[in-house]
């Protein structure tokens, strides 16, 4: 927990008065949102776009002023976590199920800061199963199509029920083990009918802040 907290709190230092800020989702982004909430309480003037209903609720509890993406021309800075980060700062995201909104917000951001603990840093992506968000209609057929990628796809379940995203879609987790070409794979998967988006964030991160449990930080740009 300490590693996540120090990374999240460090990222919050990049938030400045007057910014529109994207607020990420997950156990590491939580600490950044908490810190931003403290800064707002102390007088920081920002507007924020949450990437999930979970983050929206947290931000509301902290009295962070929220706006919808439709209300702004762009986002100055987004802070979010990741499930894996490779040596080229490509990411796997979506372990928390918010990948579509996270990717939309990241795409419309001038800067994307990723916060992780050191366990998330890898040479190549793929050990963490890649989340792929799919529509309900034909999901069983989409699953069969994904099997052709030799990735042991599984519909995500939570408490014995099929997991539904905030967008009312399913997630199929795909175990690739090693992803040699994230950009190519992302394009191939996104061409499949029924696929809404993948958890591959390619060439999107500007800065990665890595924390460890000794309290040390490493910033990769």
PyMOL commands that set and color helices and strands:
alter all, ss='L'
color gray80, all
select helices_A, chain A and resi 2-12+29-41+53-61+69-71+99-107+118-120+139-147+182-190
alter helices_A, ss='H'
color red, helices_A
select strands_A, chain A and resi 20-23+47-50+75-80+84-85+91-92+109-117+130-134+154-155+157-158+161-162+170-174+195-198+200-201+207-211+217-220
alter strands_A, ss='S'
color yellow, strands_A
deselect
rebuild
show_as cartoon
